[in-house]
Amino acid sequence: MRAPLDDLPEVAVCRIDGPLDFQRMLAAEKPAVIRGLFDHWPALAAGRASPSCLNAYLKACDRGVPATVAEAPFSSGGRYFYTPDMREFNFTKRQRGVTETLDQIERNLAVEDAPFLAIQMLSLPDHMPGFVVENALPLMPPHIVPRLWVGGALTSRTHNDRDHNLACVIAGRRRFLLFPPEQAGNLYIGPLDNPPPLSLADPERPDYDRFPKFRAAMRSAVVAHLEPGDAIFMPKYWWHHVTSLAPYNAMVNYWWGDFATGLERASDAFLTALLAFGHLPPGERAYWKAMFDTHVFKAEGDATSHIPPPLKGVLGPMSVPMRERLKAELRQAYLKP
């Protein structure tokens, strides 16, 4: 039986024949489904065969280094989310052997009320270097770490990443529901101090009386249904709600793109803005909103054409020396009590 989410507009399928196609996809800043990207992987062949075959393949690659494993009780329904007071999450994390965990995940397939166990974000170079060699993705630079996810029929509630995300399904089926970054105000996002912040509105059981603006978010949503061998590219900051639709699921993903550091890191600048502007009276906030819209986000294009280029200063194109000088000035400013 089809769920209502299955009838939403589908994420476009993108053909990738080489690095140039990949760069075009990145430049478009839109989600895309990619097929055939990793058909040569032995892990995919094992995943298509059976959970036992993929588990055997993964265990043969395991170096024996303990990993972080997430576990939620059967009563959670596999829906990783906040506790009722929103101070914690409804799952626990502990260090556990990878092979031991894979065996338990496989045993749980035959247990009706088993807890939901998952290996998440496993750094493959650290735990399974042989996997990385045998399942290479030449389009990704070698310094980008592939990570493994294995578990049952789990749901990751709506969240986003500071990085681009390329997710490759090697076993099971997954549904990705995506919202554009600008829908943040309609998603009822939880506390930023408890990362990752999750949407309180459940798209599978929407409560529009409690979350009325969520209707607007749903009107912007797109969906992707992934089978083994399918990949999805999600640009940074796109919100995504991910449902694993099979009893056993496995995926490899790559995160990259959040390379800025120090004063050029956008997330830190956002926190600084909260500190600097949050307490200001409405008139002052209106001024700074106009300044940000005009000169940071350039809502109406170039607002400095009336200024001679040599006099544009920080409002014009920034040379490397100018960037370094500005950062030095800001460091001095932030050192003041």
C-alpha positions as CSV (number, residue, x, y, z in Angstrom):
1,M,0.0,0.0,0.0
2,R,1.4,3.4,-1.0
3,A,1.9,6.0,1.7
4,P,0.9,9.7,0.9
5,L,4.5,10.7,0.9
6,D,5.1,8.3,-2.1
7,D,2.9,10.5,-4.3
8,L,5.0,13.7,-3.9
9,P,7.0,15.0,-6.8
10,E,10.1,12.9,-7.4
11,V,13.7,14.1,-7.2
12,A,15.1,14.3,-10.7
13,V,17.4,11.6,-12.0
14,C,20.8,12.9,-13.1
15,R,23.2,11.0,-15.4
16,I,26.8,11.1,-14.4
17,D,29.3,10.0,-17.0
18,G,32.4,11.7,-15.6
19,P,33.8,14.5,-13.5
20,L,32.3,17.3,-15.6
21,D,28.8,15.9,-15.2
22,F,29.5,15.7,-11.4
23,Q,30.6,19.3,-11.2
24,R,27.5,20.4,-13.2
25,M,25.3,18.6,-10.6
26,L,27.1,20.3,-7.7
27,A,26.7,23.7,-9.4
28,A,22.9,23.2,-9.8
29,E,22.5,23.0,-6.0
30,K,19.5,20.7,-6.4
31,P,19.0,17.1,-5.1
32,A,19.6,14.4,-7.7
33,V,19.2,10.7,-7.9
34,I,22.1,8.9,-9.6
35,R,21.9,5.3,-10.9
36,G,24.8,3.1,-11.9
37,L,27.4,5.2,-10.1
38,F,28.8,2.3,-8.1
39,D,27.6,-0.8,-9.9
40,H,31.2,-2.2,-9.8
41,W,31.2,-2.5,-6.0
42,P,31.6,-6.0,-4.5
43,A,29.6,-4.7,-1.5
44,L,26.7,-3.9,-3.8
45,A,26.7,-7.4,-5.2
46,A,26.8,-8.9,-1.7
47,G,23.9,-6.5,-0.6
48,R,21.8,-7.5,-3.5
49,A,22.3,-11.2,-2.7
50,S,21.1,-11.2,1.0
51,P,21.7,-9.6,4.4
52,S,23.9,-12.6,5.3
53,C,26.1,-12.2,2.3
54,L,26.7,-8.5,2.9
55,N,27.3,-9.1,6.6
56,A,29.8,-11.8,5.7
57,Y,31.6,-9.3,3.4
58,L,31.6,-6.6,5.9
59,K,32.9,-8.9,8.7
60,A,35.8,-10.0,6.4
61,C,36.8,-6.3,6.1
62,D,36.5,-5.6,9.9
63,R,39.8,-4.7,11.6
64,G,38.2,-5.2,15.1
65,V,38.2,-1.6,16.2
66,P,35.2,-0.8,18.4
67,A,32.7,1.6,16.9
68,T,29.8,3.7,18.2
69,V,26.5,1.9,17.9
70,A,23.0,3.4,18.4
71,E,20.2,1.4,20.0
72,A,16.6,2.3,20.6
73,P,13.9,0.1,22.3
74,F,11.3,-1.7,20.3
75,S,8.7,0.7,21.6
76,S,10.4,3.6,19.6
77,G,9.2,2.0,16.4
78,G,12.7,2.6,15.0
79,R,12.0,6.3,14.9
80,Y,15.1,8.0,16.3
81,F,13.9,11.3,17.8
82,Y,13.9,13.4,21.0
83,T,12.8,12.3,24.4
84,P,9.5,14.1,25.5
85,D,11.5,16.9,27.3
86,M,13.7,17.4,24.2
87,R,16.8,17.4,26.3
88,E,18.1,14.0,25.0
89,F,17.4,11.6,22.2
90,N,15.4,8.4,22.5
91,F,18.3,6.1,21.7
92,T,21.6,5.3,23.4
93,K,25.1,5.1,22.0
94,R,27.9,2.9,23.2
95,Q,31.1,1.4,21.9
96,R,30.8,-2.1,20.5
97,G,32.6,-4.4,18.1
98,V,31.5,-4.1,14.5
99,T,31.4,-7.8,13.8
100,E,29.5,-8.4,17.1
101,T,26.9,-5.7,16.1
102,L,26.5,-7.0,12.6
103,D,25.7,-10.5,14.0
104,Q,23.2,-9.0,16.4
105,I,21.5,-7.0,13.6
106,E,21.1,-10.2,11.6
107,R,19.8,-12.2,14.6
108,N,17.2,-9.4,15.2
109,L,15.7,-10.1,11.8
110,A,14.0,-13.2,13.3
111,V,12.9,-11.5,16.6
112,E,9.5,-9.8,16.5
113,D,10.1,-7.3,19.3
114,A,13.8,-6.8,19.0
115,P,15.4,-3.4,19.8
116,F,16.5,-1.2,16.9
117,L,20.3,-1.5,16.5
118,A,22.4,0.5,14.0
119,I,25.9,1.2,13.0
120,Q,26.0,4.8,11.9
121,M,28.7,7.1,10.4
122,L,31.3,4.3,10.6
123,S,34.6,5.7,9.2
124,L,35.5,3.0,6.7
125,P,39.2,3.9,6.4
126,D,39.6,3.4,10.1
127,H,37.5,0.3,10.6
128,M,37.4,-1.4,7.1
129,P,40.3,-0.1,5.0
130,G,39.9,-3.1,2.7
131,F,36.4,-2.0,1.9
132,V,37.6,1.4,0.7
133,V,40.1,-0.2,-1.6
134,E,37.6,-2.7,-3.1
135,N,34.7,-0.2,-3.3
136,A,36.3,2.9,-4.6
137,L,34.3,5.9,-6.0
138,P,36.8,7.7,-8.3
139,L,34.6,10.8,-8.6
140,M,35.2,11.5,-4.9
141,P,38.6,13.0,-3.9
142,P,40.6,10.5,-1.7
143,H,40.6,12.7,1.4
144,I,36.7,12.5,1.6
145,V,35.9,9.8,4.1
146,P,33.3,7.2,3.1
147,R,31.0,6.1,6.0
148,L,28.9,3.0,6.6
149,W,25.4,2.8,7.9
150,V,23.8,-0.6,8.7
151,G,20.6,-1.2,10.6
152,G,17.0,-2.3,10.6
153,A,13.8,-0.5,9.6
154,L,14.8,2.9,11.1
155,T,13.6,6.4,10.5
156,S,15.8,9.5,10.8
157,R,13.6,12.5,11.5
158,T,14.0,15.7,9.4
159,H,17.4,17.3,9.8
160,N,20.1,18.8,7.6
161,D,23.9,18.7,7.1
162,R,26.5,21.4,6.8
163,D,28.1,19.4,4.1
164,H,27.0,18.0,0.7
165,N,25.9,14.4,1.1
166,L,26.2,11.6,-1.4
167,A,24.4,8.5,-0.1
168,C,24.8,5.2,-1.9
169,V,22.3,2.4,-1.0
170,I,23.9,-1.1,-1.0
171,A,21.1,-3.1,0.7
172,G,17.4,-2.6,1.4
173,R,15.3,0.3,0.3
174,R,15.2,3.9,1.5
175,R,12.8,6.8,1.0
176,F,14.3,10.3,1.2
177,L,11.9,13.2,1.8
178,L,13.6,16.5,1.1
179,F,12.8,20.2,1.9
180,P,14.7,23.2,0.5
181,P,16.9,25.1,3.0
182,E,14.6,28.1,3.1
183,Q,11.8,26.0,4.7
184,A,13.6,26.2,8.1
185,G,10.9,28.5,9.4
186,N,8.1,26.1,8.5
187,L,9.7,22.9,9.9
188,Y,9.5,23.7,13.6
189,I,13.2,22.9,14.2
190,G,14.3,21.7,17.7
191,P,17.0,23.2,19.9
192,L,20.3,24.1,18.2
193,D,22.2,23.2,21.3
194,N,21.4,19.5,21.0
195,P,22.7,18.6,17.5
196,P,21.5,17.6,15.1
197,P,18.4,19.8,15.5
198,L,15.4,17.9,14.3
199,S,12.0,19.0,13.0
200,L,9.2,18.4,15.5
201,A,6.7,18.0,12.7
202,D,6.4,14.4,11.6
203,P,5.8,14.2,7.8
204,E,4.5,10.7,8.1
205,R,1.9,11.7,10.7
206,P,1.4,15.5,10.2
207,D,-0.3,17.4,12.9
208,Y,-1.3,20.6,11.2
209,D,-3.3,21.9,14.2
210,R,-0.1,21.9,16.2
211,F,2.2,22.8,13.3
212,P,0.2,24.8,10.8
213,K,3.1,26.3,8.9
214,F,4.2,22.7,8.1
215,R,1.6,22.7,5.3
216,A,3.8,25.1,3.4
217,A,6.8,23.0,3.9
218,M,5.0,19.9,2.6
219,R,4.0,21.9,-0.6
220,S,7.8,22.3,-1.3
221,A,8.8,18.7,-0.5
222,V,10.2,16.2,-3.0
223,V,10.7,12.5,-2.6
224,A,13.2,9.9,-3.8
225,H,12.8,6.1,-3.5
226,L,16.2,4.3,-3.6
227,E,16.9,0.7,-4.3
228,P,20.3,-1.0,-4.0
229,G,22.6,0.6,-6.6
230,D,20.9,4.0,-6.4
231,A,22.6,7.1,-5.0
232,I,21.2,10.5,-4.0
233,F,23.0,13.8,-3.9
234,M,21.7,16.2,-1.3
235,P,23.3,19.7,-1.3
236,K,24.3,21.1,2.0
237,Y,21.5,22.5,4.2
238,W,18.7,20.6,2.4
239,W,16.5,19.1,5.1
240,H,15.9,15.4,4.8
241,H,13.6,12.8,6.5
242,V,14.9,9.3,5.8
243,T,12.9,6.1,6.2
244,S,14.5,2.6,5.8
245,L,11.8,0.5,4.3
246,A,13.3,-3.0,4.5
247,P,14.1,-5.1,7.6
248,Y,17.8,-4.8,6.8
249,N,19.4,-1.8,5.2
250,A,22.9,-0.6,4.4
251,M,24.3,2.5,2.9
252,V,27.6,4.3,2.3
253,N,27.7,8.0,2.3
254,Y,30.2,10.8,1.7
255,W,30.1,14.3,3.3
256,W,32.1,17.2,2.0
257,G,32.0,20.9,1.5
258,D,32.1,22.4,5.0
259,F,35.7,23.5,4.7
260,A,35.6,27.0,6.0
261,T,37.3,27.6,9.3
262,G,37.7,30.4,11.9
263,L,36.1,33.7,11.0
264,E,34.9,32.5,7.6
265,R,32.8,29.6,9.0
266,A,29.2,30.5,8.3
267,S,27.7,28.5,11.2
268,D,29.9,30.5,13.7
269,A,28.9,33.8,12.0
270,F,25.3,32.8,12.5
271,L,25.8,32.2,16.2
272,T,27.7,35.6,16.4
273,A,24.7,37.3,14.7
274,L,22.3,35.7,17.3
275,L,24.5,37.2,20.1
276,A,24.8,40.6,18.4
277,F,21.3,41.2,17.0
278,G,18.9,39.2,19.2
279,H,18.5,41.8,21.9
280,L,18.3,44.9,19.7
281,P,15.1,46.9,19.4
282,P,13.0,46.5,16.2
283,G,14.3,49.6,14.5
284,E,17.9,48.5,14.9
285,R,17.1,45.0,13.7
286,A,15.4,46.4,10.7
287,Y,18.5,48.4,9.8
288,W,20.8,45.4,10.1
289,K,18.3,43.2,8.2
290,A,18.4,45.7,5.3
291,M,22.2,45.8,5.4
292,F,22.5,42.0,5.3
293,D,19.9,41.8,2.5
294,T,21.7,44.5,0.5
295,H,25.4,43.7,1.0
296,V,25.7,40.1,2.3
297,F,22.9,38.3,0.4
298,K,22.7,40.9,-2.4
299,A,18.9,40.6,-2.7
300,E,18.8,43.2,-5.5
301,G,22.1,42.5,-7.1
302,D,25.1,44.9,-6.9
303,A,24.2,47.8,-4.6
304,T,27.7,49.4,-4.9
305,S,27.8,50.4,-8.6
306,H,27.7,54.1,-7.6
307,I,31.0,53.7,-5.7
308,P,34.3,53.9,-7.6
309,P,36.0,50.4,-7.6
310,P,39.1,51.6,-5.6
311,L,36.8,52.9,-2.8
312,K,34.5,49.9,-2.4
313,G,36.6,48.4,0.3
314,V,35.0,45.4,2.1
315,L,31.8,46.0,0.0
316,G,33.6,45.1,-3.2
317,P,35.5,42.0,-4.4
318,M,37.9,41.0,-1.6
319,S,41.5,40.4,-2.5
320,V,43.6,37.9,-0.3
321,P,45.4,40.8,1.5
322,M,42.1,42.5,2.2
323,R,40.6,39.3,3.6
324,E,43.5,38.8,5.9
325,R,43.4,42.4,7.0
326,L,39.7,42.2,7.8
327,K,40.2,38.9,9.7
328,A,43.0,40.5,11.8
329,E,40.7,43.5,12.7
330,L,37.9,41.1,13.7
331,R,40.1,39.0,15.8
332,Q,41.1,42.1,17.7
333,A,37.5,43.1,18.1
334,Y,36.5,39.7,19.4
335,L,39.3,39.8,22.0
336,K,37.6,42.8,23.7
337,P,35.4,42.0,26.7
